[in-house]
Amino acid sequence: MTKTDALALWRDFKTELLCLGVSGLSLLLSALAPDAFPIDPAWAAIVLCGLPILKDAVIGLVTAFDIKADVLVATALTASVIIGEDFAAGEVAFIMQLGALLEEATTARARAGIEKLARLSPQTARFLKDGQEITAPADDVREGDELRVLPGETIPADGVVIRGQSSVDQALLTGESLPVDKTEGDEVFSGTVNRYGSFDMKATRSGENSSIQRMIRLVRSADAGKAKVVRLADRWATWIVAGAFAAALVTWFVTGEIIRAVTILVVFCPCSLVLATPTAIVAAIGNLTRHGILVREGDALERLADVKICAFDKTGTLTLGAPKVRETRSLKPELSSQELFRLTAGAELRSEHPLGRAVAQEFLERTQDEPPAVDDFRMIPGRGVRAAVDGHEVLAGNAAFLAEERGTLTDSALAQAAPFVEEGCTVIWTAVDGEISGFIALADMPRPDAKNTVLSLQRAGVTPVLLTGDHRNAARHVAETLGIHDVRAECLPEDKMRFVNERDDVCMIGDGVNDAPALKKARVGIAMGGMGSDIAVDAADIVLTRDGIREVPHAFLLARRMMAAIRFNLSFSMALNFAAIILAASGLLNPVTGALVHNAGSVAVILHSALLLKWEEKNA
């Protein structure tokens, strides 16, 4: 939403408030002193609040033969004026517009958290060109541009730090509560905030391709109006309009009192029925936004409430998506595991291989020690590395590399590594000064929140399934760790899609390009938006903007709570309408009291839906 759009909406809102204020005052004067004026003051309410209703009703009928609530309200207004009930006509128009304004306020409140993302989009950037620093609009950033970011500024594009270091608040994209340290080579994301130091960066993605703009596109696609239940309610409203006309004609024919027929038209307006579903969906969307979940369609929540199976991708979804050191084991009594770790990390310090970098990085993080001195570094692609570390010759790499350089690995050594290989770990073997001295096992570790997420889903009656392209050992180990009993390993993208296509109650959660077909085909697709691929995000119905899956059970439970609220709203609306028509036909309600009863129902539905904004599991 642009600033111009926001100002236009605010002007419209103020205009509606002014019309309601004038209409309310005119109704008060009409009730207190109707004969003190040449024309009944209620006509101000009829004109200001009633004419827009009449206009919408005529346009709907003429252009699309759309028989909805406006048609019934317009008929009630016209009939009230014809029989001289000006105050009743003005009150019906006033309360209908008041109900519409309340709905807009509820919707605006629910969407406030979503639209906040759009307002956080960076506006300017500091370009570094020919040794000069130039400030220009952030929209001008292109891939390859060098930028400078000072403390307190919003990062204008996705990129990589090339000079300097700092701490960045990434809560916008990942939900992390603490700033993340950044130094040369680290990736930074647009829309996040630089907190402490200044740094220079090279843009890798900008404009519509940047992280913040991707989130904004998802936000603006959220639309509660596409849910099937909304369309069902609209169809009911059409039949109710026809039924109300029939009931009014029968009552007039039987009693001979047209005022009772007019009252039926007033009380039977299906406004609360029409409001029952969209207000609940929009409020639920607002609730999920606060939990870092973006919903692209209200229909997704309706479908999520029916899901019985939740299929997870493994790498990057249930796991961290990066290798971590699982075990360090020395095979020489005179060499401690810690020293083996230090020497191997030293050899891998200059490695470009992800496993080598993982070993070196984890050593530095664990020990906070200065890295050992490294000389004569050589990397053998696809095999390993060779380096002089603190005067020791160190080789680190796969079994084939060490066997080729230092002889066949012993059966005892292979036996010690075998349990880790069976669990899907990758093993780096190390030789020191010509002798095979030990190994380091690395694995993609489960996310800290994964086990509780799986347990919460099982408690909610949802069966977790692991679908992964990884080999069986790694898949089985992760599944056993997290308590997942149904495991499908070595899946190709078409295998995942085939699984979700076999049943209509499967939710797929993934982050990679290979998950996109299953995300698109599943009843509900949920993507890891923080670090997931663009293709996966575009294919999904729901996106997790925080780095983790801990909020997934909340989405499932809230979807069910939303459907319960919709069913209550629909039942309440129908019961109220039928009760009101009986009272109106018996003469116990007149047009004025009928309008109050009817619109009180609409307000009650809106307020009940608004409760979903703050709903949490502990409130259930």
VEXDREN-2710 file (C-alpha; in Angstrom, 1 decimal):
% VEXDREN-2710
k/r/px/py/pz
1/MET/0.0/0.0/0.0
2/THR/1.5/3.3/-1.0
3/LYS/1.4/6.5/1.0
4/THR/-1.1/7.9/-1.5
5/ASP/-3.4/4.9/-1.1
6/ALA/-3.2/5.2/2.7
7/LEU/-4.1/8.9/2.6
8/ALA/-7.0/8.1/0.2
9/LEU/-8.3/5.4/2.6
10/TRP/-8.0/7.7/5.6
11/ARG/-10.0/10.4/3.7
12/ASP/-12.7/7.9/2.9
13/PHE/-12.8/6.7/6.5
14/LYS/-13.1/10.3/7.8
15/THR/-15.9/11.0/5.2
16/GLU/-17.8/7.9/6.4
17/LEU/-17.4/9.0/10.0
18/LEU/-18.7/12.4/9.2
19/CYS/-21.7/11.0/7.4
20/LEU/-22.4/8.7/10.3
21/GLY/-22.1/11.6/12.8
22/VAL/-24.5/13.8/10.9
23/SER/-26.9/10.9/10.4
24/GLY/-26.8/9.9/14.1
25/LEU/-27.5/13.6/15.1
26/SER/-30.4/13.8/12.6
27/LEU/-32.0/10.6/14.0
28/LEU/-31.6/11.9/17.6
29/LEU/-33.4/15.2/16.5
30/SER/-36.1/13.1/14.7
31/ALA/-36.7/11.0/17.8
32/LEU/-36.9/14.0/20.2
33/ALA/-38.6/16.6/18.1
34/PRO/-39.9/15.3/14.8
35/ASP/-42.4/18.1/14.3
36/ALA/-39.9/21.0/15.0
37/PHE/-38.6/21.0/11.5
38/PRO/-40.3/21.4/8.1
39/ILE/-38.9/18.0/7.0
40/ASP/-38.2/15.1/9.3
41/PRO/-34.5/15.2/10.2
42/ALA/-34.3/11.5/9.7
43/TRP/-34.1/12.3/6.0
44/ALA/-30.5/13.3/6.5
45/ALA/-29.7/9.7/7.5
46/ILE/-31.7/8.3/4.6
47/VAL/-29.8/10.4/2.1
48/LEU/-26.3/10.1/3.6
49/CYS/-26.4/6.4/4.6
50/GLY/-29.3/5.1/2.4
51/LEU/-28.4/6.4/-1.0
52/PRO/-25.0/4.4/-1.2
53/ILE/-27.0/1.3/-0.3
54/LEU/-29.6/2.0/-3.0
55/LYS/-26.9/2.7/-5.5
56/ASP/-25.0/-0.6/-4.8
57/ALA/-28.2/-2.6/-5.0
58/VAL/-29.2/-1.1/-8.4
59/ILE/-25.7/-1.6/-9.8
60/GLY/-25.6/-5.2/-8.6
61/LEU/-29.0/-6.0/-10.1
62/VAL/-28.4/-4.3/-13.4
63/THR/-24.8/-5.4/-14.1
64/ALA/-24.8/-9.0/-12.7
65/PHE/-28.3/-9.7/-11.4
66/ASP/-26.6/-10.0/-8.0
67/ILE/-29.3/-10.5/-5.4
68/LYS/-27.6/-9.9/-2.1
69/ALA/-28.1/-8.1/1.2
70/ASP/-28.1/-4.6/-0.4
71/VAL/-31.2/-5.6/-2.4
72/LEU/-33.2/-6.5/0.7
73/VAL/-32.0/-3.4/2.6
74/ALA/-32.8/-1.1/-0.3
75/THR/-36.3/-2.7/-0.5
76/ALA/-36.8/-2.2/3.3
77/LEU/-35.7/1.4/3.1
78/THR/-38.1/2.1/0.2
79/ALA/-41.0/0.4/1.8
80/SER/-40.5/2.3/5.1
81/VAL/-40.4/5.6/3.3
82/ILE/-43.6/4.7/1.3
83/ILE/-45.6/3.9/4.5
84/GLY/-44.3/7.1/6.2
85/GLU/-41.8/5.4/8.6
86/ASP/-39.0/7.9/7.9
87/PHE/-37.3/7.3/11.2
88/ALA/-37.2/3.5/10.7
89/ALA/-35.8/4.0/7.2
90/GLY/-33.1/6.3/8.5
91/GLU/-32.2/4.0/11.4
92/VAL/-31.9/1.0/9.1
93/ALA/-29.6/2.9/6.8
94/PHE/-27.6/4.3/9.7
95/ILE/-27.0/1.0/11.5
96/MET/-26.2/-0.8/8.2
97/GLN/-23.5/1.7/7.5
98/LEU/-22.3/1.6/11.1
99/GLY/-22.0/-2.2/10.8
100/ALA/-20.0/-1.8/7.6
101/LEU/-17.7/0.6/9.3
102/LEU/-17.1/-1.8/12.2
103/GLU/-16.2/-4.5/9.7
104/GLU/-13.7/-2.2/8.0
105/ALA/-12.2/-1.4/11.4
106/THR/-11.9/-5.1/12.3
107/THR/-10.3/-5.8/8.9
108/ALA/-7.9/-2.9/9.2
109/ARG/-6.8/-4.0/12.6
110/ALA/-6.3/-7.6/11.4
111/ARG/-4.2/-6.4/8.4
112/ALA/-2.2/-3.9/10.4
113/GLY/0.5/-6.4/11.3
114/ILE/0.7/-7.5/7.7
115/GLU/1.0/-4.1/6.1
116/LYS/3.7/-3.2/8.6
117/LEU/6.1/-5.2/6.5
118/ALA/5.4/-3.0/3.5
119/ARG/6.2/0.1/5.4
120/LEU/9.6/-1.3/6.5
121/SER/10.8/-1.4/2.9
122/PRO/14.0/0.7/2.6
123/GLN/13.7/4.0/0.8
124/THR/17.3/5.1/0.3
125/ALA/20.8/3.6/-0.2
126/ARG/24.4/4.8/0.0
127/PHE/26.1/4.0/-3.3
128/LEU/29.9/3.7/-3.4
129/LYS/31.1/4.9/-6.9
130/ASP/34.6/6.0/-7.9
131/GLY/35.5/6.4/-4.2
132/GLN/32.5/8.7/-3.5
133/GLU/29.5/8.0/-1.3
134/ILE/26.2/8.9/-3.0
135/THR/22.8/8.7/-1.5
136/ALA/20.0/7.7/-3.9
137/PRO/16.6/5.9/-3.9
138/ALA/16.9/2.2/-2.9
139/ASP/14.9/1.3/-6.1
140/ASP/18.0/2.3/-8.1
141/VAL/20.1/-0.6/-6.6
142/ARG/21.2/-3.2/-9.1
143/GLU/23.0/-6.5/-8.7
144/GLY/26.7/-5.8/-8.3
145/ASP/26.4/-2.3/-6.8
146/GLU/28.6/-1.6/-3.8
147/LEU/26.7/0.0/-0.9
148/ARG/27.6/1.3/2.5
149/VAL/25.3/0.7/5.5
150/LEU/25.7/2.8/8.7
151/PRO/24.5/2.0/12.2
152/GLY/20.7/2.3/12.6
153/GLU/20.1/2.1/8.8
154/THR/17.9/-0.4/7.0
155/ILE/19.8/-2.6/4.6
156/PRO/18.5/-1.6/1.1
157/ALA/19.2/-4.9/-0.8
158/ASP/20.2/-8.5/-0.4
159/GLY/23.9/-8.9/-0.6
160/VAL/27.3/-10.0/0.8
161/VAL/29.5/-8.1/3.2
162/ILE/32.8/-7.2/1.5
163/ARG/34.3/-4.8/4.2
164/GLY/33.7/-4.2/7.9
165/GLN/31.7/-6.0/10.5
166/SER/28.5/-5.4/12.4
167/SER/25.5/-6.9/14.1
168/VAL/22.2/-7.0/12.2
169/ASP/18.7/-7.3/13.6
170/GLN/17.0/-9.9/11.3
171/ALA/13.8/-10.3/13.3
172/LEU/11.8/-9.0/10.3
173/LEU/12.7/-12.1/8.2
174/THR/13.7/-14.8/10.7
175/GLY/12.1/-13.8/14.0
176/GLU/15.5/-14.0/15.8
177/SER/15.4/-12.0/19.1
178/LEU/19.1/-11.2/19.1
179/PRO/21.2/-9.4/16.5
180/VAL/23.3/-11.6/14.3
181/ASP/27.0/-10.9/13.9
182/LYS/28.1/-10.2/10.3
183/THR/31.6/-10.0/8.8
184/GLU/33.3/-10.3/5.4
185/GLY/31.6/-12.9/3.3
186/ASP/28.4/-13.1/5.3
187/GLU/25.0/-12.7/3.6
188/VAL/22.7/-9.8/4.6
189/PHE/19.0/-9.2/3.7
190/SER/17.0/-6.2/2.7
191/GLY/14.7/-4.8/5.2
192/THR/16.8/-5.9/8.2
193/VAL/18.4/-3.3/10.4
194/ASN/22.1/-2.6/11.0
195/ARG/22.6/-2.1/14.7
196/TYR/26.2/-1.4/15.7
197/GLY/29.0/-1.2/13.2
198/SER/29.2/0.1/9.6
199/PHE/30.0/-2.2/6.6
200/ASP/30.3/-2.2/2.9
201/MET/28.4/-4.7/0.8
202/LYS/27.8/-5.9/-2.7
203/ALA/24.2/-6.3/-3.8
204/THR/23.2/-9.7/-5.1
205/ARG/19.4/-9.2/-5.3
206/SER/17.5/-5.9/-5.3
207/GLY/14.1/-4.4/-6.1
208/GLU/11.4/-7.0/-6.7
209/ASN/13.8/-9.9/-6.2
210/SER/14.9/-8.8/-2.7
211/SER/13.8/-10.6/0.5
212/ILE/11.7/-7.7/1.8
213/GLN/9.9/-7.3/-1.5
214/ARG/9.2/-11.0/-1.7
215/MET/7.6/-10.9/1.7
216/ILE/5.6/-7.8/0.7
217/ARG/4.2/-9.6/-2.4
218/LEU/3.1/-12.5/-0.2
219/VAL/1.5/-10.0/2.2
220/ARG/-0.5/-8.3/-0.4
221/SER/-1.8/-11.5/-1.9
222/ALA/-3.5/-12.4/1.4
223/ASP/-7.2/-12.4/0.5
224/ALA/-10.0/-13.7/2.7
225/GLY/-12.6/-13.4/0.0
226/LYS/-11.6/-16.6/-1.9
227/ALA/-12.7/-19.1/0.8
228/LYS/-15.2/-21.7/-0.3
229/VAL/-17.2/-21.0/2.9
230/VAL/-17.5/-17.4/1.9
231/ARG/-19.0/-18.4/-1.4
232/LEU/-21.4/-20.8/0.4
233/ALA/-22.5/-18.0/2.7
234/ASP/-23.1/-15.8/-0.3
235/ARG/-25.3/-18.5/-1.9
236/TRP/-27.3/-18.8/1.3
237/ALA/-27.7/-15.0/1.3
238/THR/-29.3/-15.2/-2.1
239/TRP/-31.9/-17.8/-1.0
240/ILE/-32.5/-15.8/2.2
241/VAL/-33.3/-12.7/0.2
242/ALA/-35.8/-14.7/-1.9
243/GLY/-37.3/-16.2/1.3
244/ALA/-37.6/-12.9/3.0
245/PHE/-39.6/-11.5/0.1
246/ALA/-41.8/-14.5/0.2
247/ALA/-42.3/-14.3/3.9
248/ALA/-43.1/-10.6/3.7
249/LEU/-45.7/-11.1/1.0
250/VAL/-47.4/-13.9/2.9
251/THR/-47.5/-12.0/6.1
252/TRP/-48.9/-8.9/4.3
253/PHE/-51.5/-11.1/2.6
254/VAL/-52.5/-12.9/5.9
255/THR/-52.5/-10.0/8.3
256/GLY/-53.2/-7.1/5.9
257/GLU/-50.6/-5.0/7.8
258/ILE/-47.8/-3.8/5.5
259/ILE/-45.8/-2.6/8.4
260/ARG/-45.2/-6.2/9.5
261/ALA/-44.1/-7.1/6.0
262/VAL/-41.6/-4.2/6.1
263/THR/-40.3/-5.3/9.5
264/ILE/-39.6/-8.8/8.1
265/LEU/-37.6/-7.2/5.3
266/VAL/-35.6/-5.2/7.8
267/VAL/-34.9/-8.1/10.2
268/PHE/-34.2/-10.7/7.6
269/CYS/-31.3/-8.8/5.9
270/PRO/-28.6/-11.5/5.7
271/CYS/-25.8/-9.1/6.7
272/SER/-24.6/-11.1/9.8
273/LEU/-24.6/-14.2/7.6
274/VAL/-22.5/-12.6/5.0
275/LEU/-20.1/-11.1/7.6
276/ALA/-19.8/-14.4/9.5
277/THR/-17.0/-16.0/7.4
278/PRO/-14.8/-13.2/6.0
279/THR/-14.4/-11.4/9.3
280/ALA/-13.3/-14.7/11.0
281/ILE/-10.8/-15.4/8.2
282/VAL/-9.3/-11.9/8.1
283/ALA/-8.9/-12.0/11.9
284/ALA/-7.2/-15.4/11.8
285/ILE/-4.8/-14.1/9.1
286/GLY/-3.9/-11.2/11.3
287/ASN/-3.3/-13.6/14.3
288/LEU/-1.0/-15.8/12.2
289/THR/0.9/-12.7/10.9
290/ARG/1.9/-11.9/14.5
291/HIS/3.3/-15.4/14.7
292/GLY/5.4/-15.0/11.6
293/ILE/3.1/-16.9/9.2
294/LEU/1.8/-15.3/6.0
295/VAL/-1.4/-16.7/4.5
296/ARG/-1.8/-16.1/0.8
297/GLU/-5.5/-17.1/0.7
298/GLY/-8.2/-17.5/3.3
299/ASP/-9.1/-20.7/1.5
300/ALA/-5.8/-22.2/2.7
301/LEU/-7.0/-21.9/6.4
302/GLU/-10.3/-23.6/5.6
303/ARG/-8.4/-26.5/3.9
304/LEU/-5.8/-26.6/6.7
305/ALA/-8.5/-27.3/9.2
306/ASP/-9.3/-30.6/7.4
307/VAL/-5.7/-31.8/7.2
308/LYS/-4.9/-35.2/8.9
309/ILE/-1.3/-35.8/7.5
310/CYS/1.6/-33.4/7.6
311/ALA/4.5/-34.4/5.3
312/PHE/7.8/-32.8/6.0
313/ASP/10.9/-32.3/3.9
314/LYS/14.1/-33.1/5.9
315/THR/17.0/-30.8/4.9
316/GLY/16.3/-27.2/5.8
317/THR/12.8/-28.0/7.2
318/LEU/13.2/-30.5/10.0
319/THR/17.0/-30.0/10.1
320/LEU/19.1/-26.9/10.1
321/GLY/20.2/-27.4/6.5
322/ALA/23.9/-27.1/7.3
323/PRO/26.5/-29.7/8.5
324/LYS/27.5/-29.7/12.2
325/VAL/30.2/-31.7/13.9
326/ARG/28.6/-34.7/15.5
327/GLU/31.6/-36.5/16.8
328/THR/35.4/-36.1/17.0
329/ARG/37.4/-39.3/17.6
330/SER/41.1/-39.9/17.9
331/LEU/42.6/-43.3/17.0
332/LYS/45.9/-42.5/18.7
333/PRO/46.3/-42.6/22.5
334/GLU/48.9/-39.8/22.4
335/LEU/46.6/-37.5/20.4
336/SER/43.5/-36.1/22.2
337/SER/40.2/-35.6/20.3
338/GLN/40.5/-31.9/21.0
339/GLU/43.9/-31.7/19.4
340/LEU/42.7/-33.8/16.4
341/PHE/39.8/-31.3/16.1
342/ARG/42.3/-28.3/16.2
343/LEU/44.6/-29.7/13.6
344/THR/41.8/-30.7/11.2
345/ALA/40.2/-27.3/11.6
346/GLY/43.5/-25.7/10.9
347/ALA/43.9/-27.7/7.7
348/GLU/40.4/-26.8/6.6
349/LEU/40.6/-23.0/7.4
350/ARG/41.3/-22.2/3.8
351/SER/39.1/-24.9/2.3
352/GLU/36.2/-23.9/0.0
353/HIS/34.3/-27.2/0.6
354/PRO/31.2/-26.8/2.8
355/LEU/32.2/-29.7/5.1
356/GLY/35.7/-28.2/5.5
357/ARG/34.3/-24.8/6.3
358/ALA/31.8/-26.3/8.7
359/VAL/34.6/-28.0/10.7
360/ALA/36.7/-24.8/10.8
361/GLN/33.8/-22.6/11.7
362/GLU/32.6/-24.9/14.5
363/PHE/36.1/-25.2/16.0
364/LEU/36.3/-21.4/16.2
365/GLU/32.8/-21.1/17.7
366/ARG/33.4/-23.8/20.3
367/THR/36.9/-22.8/21.5
368/GLN/37.1/-19.1/20.8
369/ASP/40.8/-19.8/20.3
370/GLU/43.1/-18.2/17.7
371/PRO/43.3/-20.4/14.6
372/PRO/46.5/-22.4/14.3
373/ALA/49.3/-21.3/12.0
374/VAL/48.8/-22.8/8.5
375/ASP/51.4/-23.1/5.7
376/ASP/51.7/-24.9/2.4
377/PHE/47.9/-25.3/1.9
378/ARG/46.7/-27.4/-1.0
379/MET/43.2/-28.4/-1.9
380/ILE/42.5/-31.6/-3.9
381/PRO/39.0/-31.2/-5.5
382/GLY/36.7/-33.9/-4.6
383/ARG/39.2/-35.6/-2.3
384/GLY/40.4/-33.4/0.6
385/VAL/43.1/-30.9/1.7
386/ARG/46.8/-31.0/2.7
387/ALA/48.5/-28.4/4.9
388/ALA/51.2/-27.8/7.4
389/VAL/49.5/-26.9/10.7
390/ASP/51.8/-25.8/13.6
391/GLY/54.6/-27.8/12.0
392/HIS/52.6/-30.9/11.5
393/GLU/51.8/-32.4/8.1
394/VAL/48.0/-32.8/8.1
395/LEU/45.8/-34.5/5.5
396/ALA/42.0/-34.3/5.8
397/GLY/39.4/-35.8/3.4
398/ASN/37.4/-38.8/2.5
399/ALA/38.4/-42.4/3.0
400/ALA/39.6/-42.9/-0.6
401/PHE/41.9/-39.9/-0.3
402/LEU/43.6/-41.0/2.8
403/ALA/43.8/-44.6/1.6
404/GLU/45.5/-43.4/-1.5
405/GLU/48.0/-41.2/0.4
406/ARG/48.6/-43.2/3.5
407/GLY/47.4/-46.8/2.9
408/THR/44.2/-48.7/3.5
409/LEU/42.2/-47.8/6.6
410/THR/42.2/-50.5/9.2
411/ASP/39.2/-52.6/10.0
412/SER/39.2/-51.2/13.5
413/ALA/39.1/-47.6/12.3
414/LEU/36.3/-48.4/9.9
415/ALA/34.4/-50.2/12.6
416/GLN/34.5/-47.1/14.9
417/ALA/33.2/-44.9/12.1
418/ALA/30.5/-47.4/10.9
419/PRO/27.7/-46.4/13.4
420/PHE/28.0/-42.8/12.3
421/VAL/27.9/-43.7/8.6
422/GLU/24.8/-45.8/9.3
423/GLU/23.1/-42.8/10.8
424/GLY/23.8/-40.8/7.6
425/CYS/26.8/-38.8/8.9
426/THR/29.6/-37.7/6.6
427/VAL/33.0/-38.7/7.9
428/ILE/36.2/-36.7/7.4
429/TRP/39.4/-38.8/8.0
430/THR/42.5/-37.1/9.3
431/ALA/46.2/-38.2/9.0
432/VAL/48.8/-36.4/11.1
433/ASP/52.5/-36.7/10.2
434/GLY/51.9/-39.6/7.9
435/GLU/49.7/-41.7/10.2
436/ILE/45.9/-42.0/10.0
437/SER/44.9/-40.5/13.4
438/GLY/41.1/-40.2/13.6
439/PHE/38.0/-38.9/12.1
440/ILE/35.3/-36.2/12.4
441/ALA/31.6/-37.1/11.8
442/LEU/29.3/-34.4/10.5
443/ALA/25.6/-34.4/10.2
444/ASP/22.7/-32.1/9.4
445/MET/21.2/-31.7/12.9
446/PRO/17.5/-31.5/13.6
447/ARG/16.2/-28.0/14.4
448/PRO/15.9/-27.3/18.1
449/ASP/12.1/-26.9/17.8
450/ALA/11.5/-29.9/15.5
451/LYS/10.8/-32.5/18.1
452/ASN/8.3/-30.4/20.0
453/THR/6.6/-29.5/16.8
454/VAL/6.1/-33.1/15.8
455/LEU/4.8/-34.0/19.2
456/SER/2.4/-31.1/19.2
457/LEU/1.0/-32.1/15.8
458/GLN/0.6/-35.7/17.0
459/ARG/-1.4/-34.5/20.0
460/ALA/-3.6/-32.5/17.7
461/GLY/-4.4/-35.7/15.7
462/VAL/-2.1/-34.9/12.8
463/THR/0.2/-37.7/11.5
464/PRO/3.7/-36.6/10.6
465/VAL/5.4/-38.1/7.6
466/LEU/9.0/-37.6/6.5
467/LEU/9.5/-37.2/2.7
468/THR/13.1/-36.7/1.7
469/GLY/15.5/-37.2/-1.2
470/ASP/18.3/-38.0/1.3
471/HIS/19.5/-41.6/1.7
472/ARG/17.7/-44.0/4.0
473/ASN/20.2/-44.0/6.9
474/ALA/20.1/-40.2/7.3
475/ALA/16.3/-40.2/7.0
476/ARG/15.8/-43.0/9.4
477/HIS/18.0/-41.4/12.1
478/VAL/16.3/-38.0/11.9
479/ALA/12.9/-39.7/12.0
480/GLU/13.8/-41.7/15.0
481/THR/15.2/-38.7/16.8
482/LEU/12.0/-36.7/16.2
483/GLY/9.5/-39.5/16.8
484/ILE/8.3/-39.8/13.2
485/HIS/7.2/-43.4/12.3
486/ASP/6.4/-43.0/8.6
487/VAL/9.6/-42.4/6.5
488/ARG/9.9/-42.1/2.7
489/ALA/13.6/-41.7/1.7
490/GLU/15.4/-41.2/-1.6
491/CYS/12.3/-39.4/-3.0
492/LEU/12.4/-37.6/-6.3
493/PRO/10.2/-34.6/-6.8
494/GLU/7.6/-36.7/-8.6
495/ASP/7.6/-39.2/-5.7
496/LYS/6.8/-36.4/-3.2
497/MET/4.1/-35.1/-5.5
498/ARG/2.7/-38.6/-6.0
499/PHE/2.4/-39.1/-2.2
500/VAL/0.5/-35.9/-1.6
501/ASN/-1.7/-36.7/-4.6
502/GLU/-2.8/-40.0/-3.2
503/ARG/-4.9/-38.4/-0.4
504/ASP/-6.8/-35.1/-0.2
505/ASP/-5.9/-34.4/3.5
506/VAL/-2.1/-33.9/3.2
507/CYS/-0.2/-30.7/4.1
508/MET/3.3/-30.5/2.7
509/ILE/6.0/-28.4/4.4
510/GLY/9.3/-27.8/2.5
511/ASP/11.9/-25.2/1.5
512/GLY/13.6/-26.4/-1.7
513/VAL/13.0/-26.3/-5.4
514/ASN/12.5/-30.1/-5.3
515/ASP/9.6/-29.5/-2.9
516/ALA/7.7/-27.1/-5.2
517/PRO/5.6/-29.7/-7.1
518/ALA/4.4/-31.3/-3.8
519/LEU/3.8/-27.9/-2.3
520/LYS/1.6/-27.0/-5.2
521/LYS/-0.2/-30.3/-5.4
522/ALA/-0.9/-30.7/-1.6
523/ARG/-4.2/-29.7/0.0
524/VAL/-2.1/-27.1/1.8
525/GLY/1.5/-26.2/1.0
526/ILE/3.7/-24.5/3.6
527/ALA/7.1/-23.1/2.7
528/MET/10.0/-22.0/4.7
529/GLY/10.0/-18.3/3.6
530/GLY/13.0/-17.1/5.6
531/MET/15.7/-19.1/3.8
532/GLY/13.6/-21.2/1.4
533/SER/13.8/-21.0/-2.4
534/ASP/11.8/-18.5/-4.3
535/ILE/10.1/-21.3/-6.3
536/ALA/9.0/-23.1/-3.1
537/VAL/7.6/-19.9/-1.7
538/ASP/5.7/-19.1/-4.8
539/ALA/4.2/-22.6/-4.9
540/ALA/3.0/-22.6/-1.3
541/ASP/-0.3/-21.4/0.2
542/ILE/1.2/-20.4/3.5
543/VAL/4.7/-19.1/4.3
544/LEU/6.7/-19.3/7.5
545/THR/8.8/-16.1/7.7
546/ARG/10.7/-17.1/10.8
547/ASP/13.6/-19.5/10.8
548/GLY/11.9/-22.5/12.3
549/ILE/8.7/-24.6/12.3
550/ARG/7.7/-24.1/16.0
551/GLU/4.6/-22.1/14.9
552/VAL/3.2/-24.8/12.6
553/PRO/1.0/-26.4/15.4
554/HIS/-0.5/-22.9/16.1
555/ALA/-1.5/-22.6/12.5
556/PHE/-3.3/-26.0/12.6
557/LEU/-5.1/-25.3/15.8
558/LEU/-6.1/-21.7/14.8
559/ALA/-7.5/-23.0/11.5
560/ARG/-9.7/-25.4/13.4
561/ARG/-10.7/-22.6/15.9
562/MET/-11.5/-20.4/12.9
563/MET/-13.8/-23.0/11.4
564/ALA/-15.5/-23.4/14.7
565/ALA/-16.0/-19.6/14.9
566/ILE/-17.4/-19.6/11.4
567/ARG/-19.9/-22.4/12.1
568/PHE/-21.0/-20.6/15.3
569/ASN/-21.4/-17.3/13.4
570/LEU/-23.5/-18.9/10.6
571/SER/-25.7/-20.8/13.1
572/PHE/-26.2/-17.7/15.3
573/SER/-27.0/-15.6/12.2
574/MET/-29.6/-18.1/10.9
575/ALA/-31.2/-18.6/14.3
576/LEU/-31.4/-14.9/14.9
577/ASN/-33.0/-14.3/11.5
578/PHE/-35.6/-17.0/11.9
579/ALA/-36.5/-15.8/15.4
580/ALA/-36.8/-12.2/14.2
581/ILE/-39.0/-13.1/11.3
582/ILE/-41.4/-14.9/13.7
583/LEU/-41.5/-11.9/16.0
584/ALA/-42.0/-9.6/13.1
585/ALA/-44.8/-11.6/11.6
586/SER/-46.6/-11.7/15.0
587/GLY/-46.3/-7.9/15.3
588/LEU/-43.9/-8.0/18.3
589/LEU/-41.2/-6.1/16.3
590/ASN/-41.7/-2.9/14.4
591/PRO/-39.2/-1.6/11.7
592/VAL/-37.3/0.4/14.3
593/THR/-36.8/-2.4/16.9
594/GLY/-36.3/-4.8/14.1
595/ALA/-33.4/-2.8/12.7
596/LEU/-31.8/-2.7/16.2
597/VAL/-32.1/-6.5/16.6
598/HIS/-30.8/-7.3/13.2
599/ASN/-27.8/-5.0/13.4
600/ALA/-27.0/-6.1/16.9
601/GLY/-26.6/-9.6/15.4
602/SER/-24.2/-8.2/12.8
603/VAL/-22.1/-6.4/15.4
604/ALA/-22.1/-9.6/17.6
605/VAL/-20.7/-11.6/14.7
606/ILE/-18.0/-9.1/14.0
607/LEU/-16.9/-8.9/17.6
608/HIS/-16.9/-12.7/17.9
609/SER/-14.7/-13.0/14.9
610/ALA/-12.4/-10.3/16.3
611/LEU/-11.6/-12.6/19.2
612/LEU/-9.5/-14.7/16.8
613/LEU/-7.0/-11.9/16.6
614/LYS/-5.6/-12.6/20.0
615/TRP/-6.4/-16.3/20.2
616/GLU/-3.7/-18.6/21.6
617/GLU/-3.6/-22.3/22.4
618/LYS/-3.7/-21.5/26.2
619/ASN/-7.0/-19.8/25.7
620/ALA/-8.6/-22.9/24.2
END
